[in-house]
Each structure stands twice: as C-alpha cells, then as structure tokens.
Amino acid sequence: MLEKLRELANPYDFANPVSEERSFYGRSTETADVIYYLNHAKNTQKPIHIALVGARASGKTSFLNMAEIEARRRDFCCVRINLNEGDVQTDLNFFRKLFNAIVMAAFSAGAYGGRKGKTFFSYLDLYARGEVEDIEQIPFMCAILIARAVKGGNVNFNVPDETLSEDLTAIYAEIKKPILILVDECNVLRENRIILEKLRNIFMNMSGYMLMFAATEDFFPVMDEVFSPIMRQFKRIDIGPFKGHDDVRQCIRKPLERLSLPEKDVRDLAPSAFMMEVEALSGRKPYEIQLICHELYKRCQEGRSRRFSLNLNTLESIQEVIARGQNIDDRPLLKAAKRMKSNLFLILDAACGGTENLSLEDTWRVEFLFNGNERWNREQYIRHCQELQDMGIIRIEPNGVVFCGDQFDRIYMKYLARSKGARILLAGLSIDGHMLTRFADISQQYEGFQPISAATSELGAQDVSPVINLIEGGKLDSGWDFNPLVESILMNIMYQDAGSRVRLIEIRFRSDIVNGQAWFLWQQPEHAAGLRKLRKDIDGLRRRAEQVDFEIATSHWDLSVLSPDEICDRVQSIGDEHIATRVANELMEMVQHYYIQRKDKQHAMDVAKAAYRLQQSRLHSNANNVGYLYMDHGDYPEARLWLQAAIQYGDETDMQLVLYNSGILHSIVGEYEAANFDFQRAKQEKECSAACAYRLAVDAQGYLVTSEVLEPTSLLNLIDEAIEALGQRAPIPRPVHSGQRLLH
C-alpha cells in the first residue's frame, strides 16, 4: 500500500478552497438551507438573500463555491465577485466592478447575442477605452456613464441608483432566469457604509436578483445597522466546525477512497481511533483536519509512517507547519507555554477552553459538575489559574477568564498541549454553546450513545411529548413548534434498521448560568449493562449538581425506527420545507451507503424514492447514483431521467462516469449509436473513479451482456471495452441481459 501512496498525489489540500463537489464533505444542513432558498428564489419574484458567516479559514469560500454549483444546477445565472480593499475606496470602483461582473455573466448566458455578438465586443471597447464606435450597440446606460467617468478621471462619480436599477432590471428581463450574485471577502465593505446602503436601496426591492455575502462575524454589526435588521432581509447561515463525527470521517476517509484504495487499506491507514483523535484535536475544523491529514499522508509517502497516527513526532511535524512564517521566540505567551506541564494545559482548558465569558468561580462550578474533585479540588484549581495568569497565559476578570493570545496562539497551543499529553480547545464559544457542548461530551465514553440536539431556554424546559407523539405516528399539535428536535431524531435514526428500537434520553439542566435540555439517542436499548453504567454516571452528575447549585433531571422514551416511507410521512405532516429539503438531501446521501457498503439494493431504492417524494426534484449531486440504481432495477425510463439530470447539471469532475452510465443505458435499450456517442464523449472527459460500474461485453453468441464491477481500477478501460463490444455485437439486436454480478 505504501508503494502505491508514493505514486499518488496527496489528496488533502489545506491551502486552497474546495472547488469540486466531490471534494466537499459535510455541511449537509447548511447545503440544504441554500438549496431551499435557491428553490424559493426560482418560485418567487422576491428572493431571500443569504449571509454566510464564519471565522477566517472556516470554509466560507469553499461553501460559496458549492452554493454556486447548486445554483447553476437550478439554472441560475451566477455572478462571482471577490472583493479587495481597492474595490470599496470609491463608489465608482465598486459599482464598476459589480456591474461589469453582472454584464459579463449575462453575455456568458447568451444574452444580447452572447460572447460572439456585436454588443459584446462593443462593450469591451467601451470598458477598456471609454469610447465605442457605435453607441447604439450598448444597451446599458450605466456602462456608458461609468466608462465616461473613468476616462474623464472623475473618481468621485456616484453611479445613480435609478440608472443602475433600470439596467439591472433590463438584464434580468433579457436573461429570463434568476441571477445570483455571490460576493466573497465582504469584510472590506465595513470601510464604506455608503456602498452598503446603496446595495440595500437597489436590491432589497428588486425582482430576479439574489445576493449571497460571505464574511466574518466582524462585518455583521455594520450590516445589521444598514439593513435594519439583517435578519429581516437575509438568511444567516453559520459556517463553523463540522457538526458531527460523520462529517469528520468523510473529510478523512473520502479523499483516500477517491484514490481507489481498497476499503481495508483505507481503514488501516485511517483507523477509527485516529479519527476520534483528530476530531478532538481539530475541534472539527475542516482546515485543521486537512492540514493534519496532509502532513500524515506525506509522512506515509516518505516512508516515515505506516499509517496515520498522532504521536510526538507527527505532532511536532504539524506544529512546524503551523509555525511557518512565524517566529515562536517572538511570542512570549508561546515561550511560556512551552515550559508548561500537561496539568496546566488541562487547567487552561477548564478555565477558558470552551468559553471566556464565565467568572473564575463559575468555571470551577462547571468543572466540579462534570468531574467533581477527580482532577483537582477548588483550592488547587484557583491556585493553578493564578499561576497561569502570572505566566501571562490568561487574564482573570470579574466576568470572564480570558486567553491572552491571538488566533495563531490558539491554534498552536492546541498542538503543543497534545504533544504533552493534554487536550485543549480554546474555542471561544458563548456560555450557552459551551454548556451544551459539555453536556454533549457525556456521550463520548459510551458506544452507540450519541448527542443529537440541545437547546437553552430562559423559560424552562420544553415539553417534548408532541415530538414523541409525532414520531410514533400521532397528529401534529398546530400550536407546537419544536421542529429541530424532530429533524435531529429523523436524521439520526435513518441509518438504523427499520423496526428496531432506539432510546431517546433527555437531560434537563437548570442554574443561574444556563437552563436547557440535551437529547441523546441510545442505539442499543437492550444493552442492559451499558444502561446501568449510564444511569450510575447520571446519578453521580445529579449529586454533584446539587453541590454547585445546578438541577439535573432525566427522562427517556423507547422509539421504533421508521422506514424511509414513514420518515416521509412524518416530515410531510410537519409541513416545513426546510426540514423536507434537509431530510431529502440526507436520504439521497444514503443511496450509495446502502448500495455499496451495506449491499442492500432494495433499501437503497427505498431511500431514493423517499428522497424524490419529499423534494420532487432530480437536481442533486447524487443523481448519477440514483440513475445507476434504477438501471440496476430495470426501470430504464426513470434511470434515463436521473442520468439526464446528472449530465445537464452534474459536477464536471464526475462527468466521465455519468456519460459512461448513460452509454450503458443506451446499450441496454438497443440505442447503439447514442451509446457509442456517449462512450466517445466519456473518453474526452477528465478521468474519474467509481465505486461500481457495469462492464459491457459480448457473449459467445455475439450478444451484449453486462456485469457489475465494484471499484474498477480504470474507467477508461471499461469505456474502451464497451466501444469494442458495440463493434463486435451480433447484427441482429437482442435486449441486453445482466450477467453474473462481480461483487468483489
């Protein structure tokens, strides 16, 4: 295996945003939200705009790339703008860039004669030289005004709102499709509030245009003031760390699977224990996961490791990568931290690893609630915190314990701590977010016990009996609004066997710090020994809570796992399109899981049908997989519809496989010229891998037959074999039949 790794390019890219759909992992909830609002924009004249909010290196640009792919899949005209500081220095600079981007996208969409028409070349002349031979070829008043202002050196020219609005309305009427404007690096707009106000005036009442802004949290106080409030006109989508272990697993293992490594080699290279370590160390941040795996893959290529593992040597290697361009000796905090023992790192994590908004005394209460005196008593804890303050690591304030370093220090400290056998997060969460995370962490010591949802409320615990009633098939209470928990339950029982039982466990907590509820699913309610241990641990939590002024209570319900059709019934009874979109997306993701990993073709078909029932749409990145599934089931008309959707709207990186499958389908139904055409097109596309594919061959009588191959070593070889088989087939056509399955 290691020899093969040396021949293959490193599949982990921490330095660049993700641009290919097949390299984008996780974010299913966020993606479903974008799909919902794109569908909404297609069906209304008043789109709801989107604001993507996240820290630097959180994955906003990658997500913006995926949003653009989803929009193009739905026949949007997409306009991409990457801002820099110079763009917002003047009104002229900004709106020249904005208007030009929209006009060029319109030409690319075929408007005004497209990129080969006279209008296009006249516009280029006007943009570059400030003049044009035939002014009547320019249908944009704005373009003329901007060009003359630039040529005349009138840098203070303000593009008139009314003129810009008229031109944009005319462009939309010409294109006849919704226009999505994706703007990255929006933080620079903080420096010119007037531009933001002008964007509000133009786009908030304009039909056919949808804005998608990406920026850090710092940008949104200004935006909130201008758009008064932002939540009324923008849907906020937070781009942060991955939300669950499955996303982390995909981010680690999927790149290896794309190298066509056998499943056993992938498991050996990235074992489950390693993935849990990475999840804890990275805080589920995609950038850090990619960085870690990139370095570990490199070590395997160089023969320094046989598998991915986090030991002292690999951690030091990762620290060196993080520190490139930085002089650690110029950072007093890190110099001091290098002298710290593991015990002080654990104190640091308890004091401000999750949140920096709790007083020192309250951090001790939280520490005691979850760990008692197991690690330290109160006196020792306070003394160690004072020691950290004396070292310049933290600052103890009346309303919080604050980490004294910057963002680089936060990242470096995590890996330094891990190299000394300790774990810290320095996550900078809110108090609520920190407490919900601490309760969710209760599940880590139990197999098959996973956190699924949590909520805080100043009004006390919410009654979840309507949720249980709905899951069990009852009617929905019209006055009830607790959809997130329903969604979490449905999304987490999907992968269980229908008819089996799971236990929903609720922990309610109340204090002057936070009030709320945390919900968990126990996937093996018949596991008596595990439940006894869990009850014992929760009893201990309850006793400790009483000593630090917390109240803890628990409840549980045994639920029957629903079939895909029953899941659809529950979702449709809610009538929430957001949930319908997210559940449908998750069902679509399950198709390949059941077909390849579980080898359960019937269940794969059931989830595919359920997904379509919820969304009534074939516009999905897995359309090719569903088309393949219907082809396997002999439903060729439905297979054709799905494959056509994949060809029209699919990711170009997978187009070779889509066209090959389309060629196989044409061969099966006797459309040999069309089959050959698709096979020839597939040969010209970028080579890609496949989890499974049909092989087309000729039997002893000269008739075409198909057989299935899992993880073919080369799709190009299968294409050549298919073209050869078409040339060798018997002159008298006969329907293709499926040969023996090759499931190895």
C-alpha positions in Angstrom: 0.0 0.0 0.0 2.8 2.5 0.9 4.4 1.9 -2.5 1.1 2.9 -4.2 0.8 6.0 -2.0 4.2 7.2 -3.3 2.8 7.2 -6.8 -0.3 9.2 -6.0 -0.8 12.9 -5.4 -1.6 14.0 -1.8 -5.4 14.2 -1.8 -5.6 16.5 1.2 -5.5 20.2 0.3 -5.5 22.5 3.3 -4.1 25.5 1.3 -6.9 26.1 -1.2 -10.7 26.4 -1.1 -12.7 23.4 -2.3 -13.9 23.9 -5.9 -15.0 20.4 -6.8 -18.2 19.0 -5.4 -16.8 15.5 -4.9 -14.1 17.0 -2.6 -16.6 18.8 -0.4 -17.6 17.0 2.7 -20.2 17.5 5.4 -22.2 20.7 5.8 -25.4 18.8 4.8 -27.7 21.1 6.9 -26.1 24.3 5.5 -26.3 22.9 2.0 -29.9 22.0 2.4 -30.7 25.6 3.6 -29.0 27.0 0.5 -31.0 24.6 -1.7 -34.2 25.6 0.0 -33.6 29.3 -0.7 -32.5 28.7 -4.2 -35.7 26.8 -4.9 -37.6 29.6 -3.2 -35.9 32.2 -5.5 -37.0 30.2 -8.6 -40.6 30.3 -7.5 -40.9 33.9 -6.3 -40.1 37.3 -7.6 -38.7 38.3 -4.1 -35.7 36.1 -3.3 -34.4 35.9 0.3 -30.8 36.9 0.4 -28.1 34.8 2.2 -25.3 35.8 4.6 -22.6 33.2 5.2 -20.9 33.9 8.5 -17.7 32.3 9.8 -14.2 32.9 11.1 -11.2 33.0 8.8 -10.3 29.6 7.4 -13.7 28.2 8.4 -14.6 27.2 4.8 -16.7 30.1 3.6 -15.2 30.3 0.2 -15.5 26.6 -0.3 -19.1 26.7 0.7 -19.6 29.7 -1.7 -18.2 27.5 -4.5 -20.7 24.7 -3.6 -23.6 27.2 -3.5 -22.6 28.3 -7.0 -22.7 24.7 -8.2 -26.1 24.2 -6.7 -27.4 27.5 -8.3 -26.1 26.5 -11.7 -27.7 23.1 -11.3 -31.0 25.1 -10.9 -30.4 27.2 -14.0 -29.3 30.4 -12.2 -27.1 33.0 -13.9 -24.2 33.2 -11.4 -22.1 36.3 -10.8 -19.0 35.8 -8.7 -17.2 38.8 -7.1 -14.1 38.6 -4.9 -13.6 41.9 -3.2 -10.4 43.6 -2.2 -9.7 46.9 -0.3 -9.3 48.9 -3.5 -12.8 48.0 -4.7 -14.5 49.9 -1.8 -12.4 53.1 -1.8 -14.9 54.8 -4.1 -18.5 54.3 -5.3 -17.2 54.3 -8.9 -14.7 51.5 -8.2 -17.2 49.2 -6.5 -20.1 49.6 -8.9 -17.9 49.4 -11.9 -16.7 46.0 -10.7 -20.2 44.9 -9.8 -21.9 46.0 -13.0 -19.2 44.6 -15.2 -19.4 41.2 -13.4 -23.2 41.1 -14.0 -22.9 42.1 -17.6 -20.2 39.6 -18.4 -22.2 36.8 -16.8 -25.2 37.9 -18.9 -23.1 37.6 -22.1 -21.9 34.2 -21.0 -25.6 33.2 -20.5 -26.2 34.1 -24.2 -27.9 37.5 -23.6 -27.5 40.3 -26.1 -26.1 37.9 -28.7 -23.7 36.2 -26.3 -19.9 36.5 -26.4 -19.7 36.4 -30.2 -22.2 39.2 -30.8 -21.5 42.8 -31.7 -22.8 44.1 -28.4 -20.2 42.1 -26.5 -17.3 43.5 -28.5 -18.7 47.0 -28.4 -19.0 46.7 -24.6 -15.4 45.5 -24.3 -14.3 48.6 -26.3 -16.3 50.8 -24.0 -14.9 49.2 -20.9 -11.3 49.3 -22.0 -11.1 52.6 -23.9 -14.0 54.6 -22.5 -15.5 55.0 -26.0 -17.2 53.0 -28.7 -17.8 53.5 -32.4 -21.5 52.6 -32.4 -23.0 53.8 -29.1 -26.3 52.3 -30.1 -24.7 48.8 -29.6 -24.6 49.5 -25.9 -27.9 48.8 -24.2 -26.6 49.8 -20.7 -26.8 53.4 -19.7 -24.7 52.6 -16.6 -21.9 51.3 -18.7 -21.7 54.5 -20.7 -21.8 56.7 -17.6 -19.1 54.6 -15.8 -16.8 54.5 -18.9 -17.0 58.3 -19.3 -16.4 58.9 -15.7 -13.3 56.7 -15.7 -12.0 58.2 -18.9 -12.5 61.7 -17.6 -10.8 60.9 -14.3 -13.9 61.7 -12.3 -13.1 59.3 -9.4 -15.8 60.8 -7.2 -18.6 60.0 -9.6 -21.6 58.3 -8.0 -23.4 55.8 -10.2 -27.1 56.8 -10.0 -29.3 54.3 -8.1 -32.1 54.7 -10.6 -30.0 54.1 -13.7 -28.3 51.1 -12.2 -31.7 49.6 -11.2 -33.1 50.2 -14.7 -30.1 48.4 -16.3 -30.2 45.5 -13.9 -34.0 45.1 -14.5 -33.4 45.1 -18.2 -30.6 42.5 -17.9 -32.9 40.2 -15.9 -35.6 40.5 -18.5 -33.1 39.6 -21.2 -31.7 36.6 -19.4 -35.1 35.3 -18.3 -33.6 33.4 -15.3 -32.8 34.4 -11.7 -29.4 36.0 -11.1 -27.3 35.0 -8.1 -24.6 37.4 -7.0 -22.0 35.7 -4.8 -19.7 38.2 -3.0 -16.7 36.9 -1.1 -14.5 38.9 1.3 -17.3 41.2 2.3 -15.5 42.4 5.3 -13.9 45.2 3.3 -17.4 46.8 2.9 -17.1 47.9 6.5 -14.9 50.7 5.3 -17.6 52.2 3.1 -21.0 52.2 4.7 -22.5 54.3 1.8 -21.9 51.4 -0.6 -23.8 49.0 1.7 -26.7 51.5 1.9 -26.8 51.8 -1.8 -26.8 48.0 -2.2 -29.7 47.9 0.2 -31.6 50.5 -1.8 -31.1 48.8 -5.1 -31.5 45.1 -4.3 -33.9 44.9 -1.4 -36.9 45.7 -3.7 -35.6 44.3 -7.0 -37.1 41.2 -8.6 -34.9 38.4 -10.0 -31.7 39.1 -8.1 -30.4 37.2 -5.1 -27.4 38.2 -3.0 -25.1 35.9 -1.1 -22.5 37.5 1.1 -19.6 35.8 2.8 -17.8 37.5 5.7 -16.6 37.1 9.2 -18.7 38.0 12.3 -17.0 41.4 12.4 -18.9 42.5 9.3 -22.3 41.9 10.5 -22.8 44.6 13.2 -22.4 47.2 10.4 -24.6 45.2 8.1 -27.2 44.8 10.7 -27.4 48.6 11.2 -27.6 49.2 7.4 -30.2 46.5 6.7 -32.1 47.2 9.9 -32.2 44.4 10.8 -30.3 42.0 8.7 -32.4 39.0 9.8 -35.4 40.5 8.1 -33.8 40.5 4.7 -31.0 37.9 4.9 -31.0 34.3 5.9 -27.9 33.8 8.1 -26.0 30.6 7.6 -23.1 30.0 10.0 -20.1 28.2 8.6 -18.2 26.8 11.5 -16.7 23.5 12.5 -18.3 20.3 11.4 -21.3 19.3 13.4 -20.8 15.6 13.9 -18.4 12.7 13.7 -19.7 11.5 10.3 -18.5 14.8 8.7 -15.1 14.3 10.2 -15.0 10.7 9.0 -15.9 11.8 5.5 -13.2 14.5 5.5 -10.6 12.0 6.5 -11.5 8.8 4.6 -13.3 10.1 1.4 -10.1 11.5 -0.1 -8.4 8.1 0.4 -11.4 6.3 -1.2 -11.1 8.6 -4.2 -7.6 7.2 -4.8 -9.3 3.9 -5.5 -7.7 2.3 -2.4 -9.3 -0.9 -1.2 -11.7 -0.4 1.7 -9.4 -2.4 4.0 -6.4 -0.2 3.2 -8.4 2.9 3.9 -9.4 1.6 7.3 -5.8 0.5 8.1 -4.5 3.9 7.0 -7.0 5.9 8.9 -8.4 3.8 11.8 -11.4 4.8 13.9 -9.3 5.6 16.9 -7.3 8.0 14.8 -10.4 9.8 13.5 -11.6 10.3 17.1 -8.2 11.8 18.0 -8.4 14.2 15.0 -11.9 15.2 15.9 -10.9 16.1 19.4 -7.7 17.9 18.4 -9.0 19.9 15.5 -12.3 20.9 17.1 -13.9 19.5 13.9 -12.5 22.4 11.9 -12.1 21.3 8.2 -8.9 23.4 7.6 -7.1 21.7 10.5 -8.4 18.2 9.6 -7.0 18.7 6.1 -3.7 20.1 7.4 -3.2 17.1 9.8 -4.1 14.5 7.2 -1.9 16.2 4.5 1.1 16.0 6.8 0.4 12.4 7.8 -0.1 11.3 4.2 3.2 13.0 3.3 4.9 11.0 6.1 3.5 7.8 4.7 4.7 8.7 1.3 8.2 9.4 2.6 8.2 6.0 4.5 8.3 7.6 7.9 4.9 6.2 9.0 2.9 3.2 8.0 -0.5 4.7 9.0 -2.0 7.9 10.2 -1.3 8.4 13.9 -0.9 11.4 16.3 2.3 10.7 18.2 5.0 13.1 19.4 6.9 13.0 16.1 3.8 13.7 14.0 2.5 16.4 16.3 5.9 18.2 16.2 5.8 18.0 12.4 2.3 19.6 12.3 3.5 22.3 14.8 6.3 23.1 12.4 3.9 23.6 9.5 1.6 25.8 11.6 4.6 27.9 12.7 5.9 28.6 9.2 6.3 32.3 8.7 6.1 32.9 12.5 9.0 33.3 15.0 7.8 31.5 18.1 10.6 33.1 20.1 9.0 36.5 19.4 5.8 35.3 21.1 6.2 35.5 24.9 3.0 33.5 25.5 4.1 30.5 23.5 7.6 30.7 25.0 6.0 30.4 28.4 3.6 27.7 27.3 6.5 25.5 26.1 7.6 25.3 29.8 4.1 24.3 31.0 3.4 20.7 32.1 0.3 18.8 31.0 -1.6 19.6 34.2 -1.5 23.3 33.5 -2.9 22.8 30.0 -5.8 20.9 31.5 -6.4 23.8 33.9 -6.3 26.2 31.0 -8.9 24.2 29.2 -11.2 24.1 32.2 -10.8 27.9 32.8 -11.3 29.2 29.2 -11.1 26.3 26.8 -14.8 26.4 25.9 -15.9 30.0 26.7 -14.2 33.1 28.1 -17.4 34.6 29.5 -17.7 32.7 32.8 -16.2 34.1 36.0 -13.4 32.1 37.7 -15.8 30.8 40.3 -18.3 29.7 37.7 -15.6 27.9 35.7 -14.9 25.9 38.9 -18.6 25.1 39.3 -18.7 23.7 35.8 -15.5 21.7 36.3 -16.9 20.2 39.5 -20.3 19.4 37.9 -18.7 17.2 35.2 -15.6 15.9 37.0 -16.0 16.5 40.8 -12.7 16.6 42.6 -11.3 13.9 40.4 -8.7 16.2 38.8 -8.3 19.0 41.4 -10.1 20.4 44.4 -11.3 24.0 44.4 -8.2 25.4 46.2 -5.8 23.7 43.8 -7.8 24.9 40.8 -7.8 28.5 41.9 -4.1 28.4 42.7 -3.2 27.0 39.2 -5.4 29.6 37.5 -3.5 32.3 39.3 -0.2 30.7 38.2 -1.4 30.8 34.5 -2.2 34.5 35.0 1.2 35.2 36.4 2.7 33.5 33.3 0.7 35.8 31.0 -1.4 32.9 29.6 -4.7 34.1 30.9 -6.3 37.2 32.4 -8.8 36.7 35.2 -11.5 39.3 35.0 -14.7 39.7 37.1 -16.9 38.4 34.3 -14.6 36.0 32.5 -11.3 34.2 32.2 -9.7 35.5 29.0 -6.9 33.8 27.0 -4.2 36.3 26.3 -3.1 35.1 22.9 -4.2 35.8 19.3 -5.7 33.4 16.8 -2.3 31.9 15.9 -1.6 31.3 19.5 -4.9 29.5 19.9 -4.2 27.1 17.1 -0.5 26.5 18.1 -1.4 25.9 21.7 -3.8 23.0 20.9 -1.0 21.1 19.2 1.6 22.0 21.8 -0.8 20.7 24.5 -1.5 17.5 22.6 2.3 16.8 22.3 2.4 17.0 26.1 -0.5 14.6 26.5 -3.2 17.1 27.2 -6.2 18.4 25.2 -7.4 22.0 25.0 -9.9 23.7 22.7 -9.8 27.5 23.2 -13.0 27.5 21.2 -14.3 31.0 22.2 -17.9 29.8 22.5 -20.8 31.6 24.1 -21.8 30.4 27.6 -24.8 28.6 26.1 -22.7 27.0 23.4 -20.0 25.9 25.9 -22.5 24.3 28.3 -24.4 22.5 25.5 -21.0 21.1 24.3 -20.1 19.9 27.8 -23.4 18.0 28.1 -22.9 16.6 24.7 -19.5 15.3 25.7 -21.1 13.0 28.2 -21.7 10.6 25.3 -18.0 10.1 24.5 -17.4 7.3 26.9 -20.3 5.1 25.6 -20.5 3.3 22.3 -23.8 3.7 20.5 -24.8 6.7 22.6 -24.8 9.9 20.6 -25.9 13.5 21.2 -28.5 14.6 18.6 -29.8 18.0 19.8 -29.8 20.6 22.6 -31.5 23.8 23.4 -31.4 26.5 26.0 -34.4 28.4 27.3 -34.9 31.1 29.9 -38.5 30.0 30.3 -37.6 26.5 31.5 -37.7 23.0 29.9 -40.0 22.5 26.9 -42.4 19.6 26.8 -41.2 17.2 24.1 -44.2 14.9 24.3 -45.6 16.3 20.9 -42.3 15.2 19.3 -42.7 11.6 20.7 -46.3 11.6 19.6 -45.4 12.7 16.0 -42.6 10.1 15.7 -45.0 7.4 16.8 -47.5 8.4 14.1 -49.8 10.8 16.0 -51.1 14.0 14.7 -49.2 17.3 15.0 -50.3 19.9 17.5 -51.0 23.0 15.5 -49.6 25.2 18.3 -46.4 23.4 18.6 -43.0 24.5 17.2 -40.2 22.1 18.0 -39.1 21.1 14.5 -35.3 21.0 15.2 -35.6 18.0 17.6 -37.9 16.1 15.1 -35.3 16.7 12.4 -32.5 15.6 14.6 -34.3 12.4 15.6 -35.2 11.5 12.0 -31.7 12.3 10.7 -30.1 10.1 13.3 -32.4 7.0 13.1 -32.2 6.8 9.3 -29.2 4.5 9.3 -30.8 2.1 11.8 -32.7 -0.9 10.7 -36.4 -0.1 10.3 -38.5 -1.7 13.1 -35.6 -1.9 15.6 -35.7 0.2 18.8 -33.7 3.2 20.0 -34.0 5.1 23.2 -34.3 8.9 23.3 -32.8 10.2 26.5 -33.3 13.8 27.8 -31.1 15.6 30.3 -32.7 18.8 31.7 -30.4 21.2 33.5 -31.1 24.4 35.4 -28.9 27.0 37.1 -28.1 30.7 37.2 -25.5 30.0 34.4 -27.7 28.2 31.9 -31.1 26.5 31.6 -31.7 23.9 28.9 -32.1 20.4 27.6 -29.8 17.9 25.9 -31.1 14.9 23.9 -29.2 11.7 23.1 -30.0 8.5 21.2 -29.0 5.2 22.7 -28.9 2.8 19.8 -29.0 -0.4 21.8 -31.7 0.0 24.5 -31.4 -3.8 25.1 -27.8 -3.3 26.3 -28.6 -3.6 30.0 -25.0 -3.3 31.3 -24.4 -0.1 29.3 -27.6 1.4 30.6 -26.8 0.6 34.2 -23.5 2.3 33.8 -25.1 5.3 32.2 -27.7 5.6 35.0 -25.0 5.4 37.6 -23.0 8.1 35.9 -26.1 10.4 35.6 -26.8 9.8 39.2 -23.3 11.0 40.0 -23.8 14.0 37.8 -27.1 14.8 39.7 -25.4 14.6 43.1 -22.5 16.8 42.1 -25.0 19.3 40.6 -26.7 19.8 44.0 -23.3 20.9 45.4 -22.8 23.7 42.9 -26.4 25.0 42.6 -27.4 23.1 39.4 -30.5 21.0 39.0 -30.4 17.9 36.8 -33.4 15.7 35.7 -33.7 13.0 33.1 -36.4 11.3 31.1 -36.4 8.6 28.3 -38.6 7.2 25.6 -38.2 4.0 23.5 -38.9 4.7 19.9 -39.3 2.4 16.9 -37.0 3.1 13.9 -39.0 4.3 10.9 -38.8 3.1 7.3 -38.0 5.7 4.6 -41.7 5.9 3.7 -42.6 6.5 7.3 -40.0 9.2 7.6 -41.5 10.9 4.6 -45.0 10.7 6.3 -43.7 12.4 9.4 -41.9 15.2 7.5 -44.8 15.9 5.3 -47.1 16.1 8.3 -45.0 18.9 9.7 -45.2 21.0 6.5 -41.8 22.6 7.0 -40.0 22.9 3.6 -36.6 23.4 5.4 -36.8 20.1 7.1 -38.1 18.4 3.9 -35.1 19.7 2.0 -32.6 18.6 4.6 -34.1 15.2 5.1 -34.4 14.6 1.4 -30.7 15.5 1.0 -29.7 13.1 3.7 -31.8 10.3 2.1 -30.0 11.0 -1.2 -26.6 10.7 0.5 -27.7 7.3 1.9 -28.2 5.7 -1.6 -24.6 4.9 -2.1 -24.1 3.8 1.5 -26.8 1.1 1.2 -25.9 0.1 -2.3 -22.1 -0.2 -1.8 -21.3 -0.5 1.9 -24.4 -2.5 3.0 -25.1 -4.2 -0.3 -28.8 -3.7 0.3 -30.1 -2.6 -3.1 -33.8 -2.7 -2.1 -33.2 -0.3 0.8 -31.1 1.9 -1.5 -34.1 2.1 -3.8 -36.4 2.8 -0.9 -34.4 5.8 0.3 -34.0 7.2 -3.3 -37.8 7.0 -3.8 -38.4 8.6 -0.4 -36.0 11.5 -1.2 -37.8 12.2 -4.5 -41.1 12.0 -2.8 -40.1 14.8 -0.4 -38.5 17.2 -3.0 -39.9 16.2 -6.4 -36.5 17.1 -7.8 -33.7 15.3 -9.5 -31.3 18.2 -9.2 -28.8 16.6 -6.8 -25.1 15.7 -6.9 -26.1 12.0 -6.4 -28.4 12.0 -9.5 -26.0 9.7 -11.3 -26.0 7.2 -8.4 -29.8 7.1 -8.4 -29.9 6.7 -12.2 -27.5 3.8 -11.9 -29.7 2.3 -9.2 -32.9 2.5 -11.3 -30.9 1.0 -14.2 -30.0 -2.0 -11.9 -33.6 -2.4 -11.1 -34.7 -2.4 -14.7 -36.6 0.8 -14.6 -35.0 2.3 -17.7 -37.3 5.3 -18.3 -36.7 6.5 -14.7 -33.0 5.8 -15.0 -32.9 8.0 -18.1 -34.5 10.9 -16.3 -31.9 10.8 -13.5 -28.9 10.4 -15.8 -30.2 13.3 -18.0 -30.3 15.5 -14.9 -26.8 14.4 -14.0 -25.5 15.2 -17.5 -27.2 18.6 -17.5 -26.4 19.7 -14.0 -23.7 17.4 -12.6 -20.2 18.2 -11.5 -17.8 18.2 -14.4 -15.3 16.2 -12.4 -17.7 13.2 -12.4 -18.9 13.7 -16.0 -16.9 10.8 -17.4 -18.8 8.3 -15.1 -22.2 9.9 -15.9 -21.7 9.7 -19.6 -20.4 6.1 -19.3 -23.5 5.1 -17.4 -25.7 6.9 -20.0 -23.9 4.9 -22.7 -24.6 1.7 -20.8 -28.3 2.6 -20.6 -28.5 3.3 -24.3 -26.8 -0.1 -25.0 -29.3 -1.9 -22.7 -32.3 -0.5 -24.6 -30.8 -1.0 -28.1 -29.9 2.6 -28.9 -26.4 1.7 -30.1 -25.5 5.0 -31.9 -26.4 7.0 -28.9 -24.4 4.6 -26.7 -21.3 5.0 -28.9 -21.7 8.8 -28.9 -21.8 8.9 -25.0 -18.9 6.5 -24.7 -16.8 8.7 -27.1 -17.7 11.8 -25.1 -16.8 10.0 -21.9 -13.3 9.3 -23.2 -12.7 13.0 -23.6 -13.7 13.9 -20.1 -11.4 14.1 -17.1 -10.7 10.7 -15.7 -12.5 9.8 -12.5 -13.0 6.9 -10.2 -16.2 4.9 -9.5 -17.5 2.8 -6.6 -19.1 0.5 -9.1 -19.8 0.3 -12.8 -21.2 -2.0 -15.4 -18.9 -3.8 -17.8 -20.3 -4.2 -21.3 -19.1 -7.3 -23.2 -20.2 -9.7 -26.0 -21.1 -13.3 -25.2 -20.4 -16.4 -27.3 -23.5 -15.8 -29.4 -22.4 -12.2 -30.1 -25.0 -10.6 -27.9 -24.3 -7.8 -25.5 -24.2 -8.6 -21.8 -23.5 -6.6 -18.7 -21.8 -7.4 -15.4 -21.2 -5.3 -12.4 -17.7 -4.5 -11.1 -17.0 -2.9 -7.7 -14.2 -0.3 -7.6 -13.0 -0.7 -11.2 -9.3 0.0 -11.5 -9.8 2.2 -14.6 -13.0 3.6 -16.0 -11.1 4.3 -19.3 -10.6 0.6 -19.7 -14.3 -0.1 -19.3 -15.1 2.6 -21.8 -12.7 1.1 -24.4 -14.2 -2.4 -23.7 -17.7 -1.0 -24.2 -16.8 0.6 -27.5 -15.2 -2.6 -28.7 -18.2 -4.6 -27.6 -20.6 -2.4 -29.6 -18.4 -3.0 -32.6 -18.5 -6.8 -32.1 -22.1 -7.3 -31.3 -24.3 -9.5 -33.5 -26.1 -7.8 -36.4 -29.5 -8.9 -35.1 -30.2 -6.9 -32.0 -31.4 -8.6 -28.8 -32.1 -6.9 -25.4 -29.0 -6.9 -23.2 -29.2 -9.1 -20.2 -27.3 -8.8 -17.0 -24.7 -11.4 -16.5 -23.3 -12.7 -13.2 -22.6 -9.9 -10.6 -19.0 -9.5 -9.8 -19.2 -8.3 -6.2 -15.6 -8.3 -5.2 
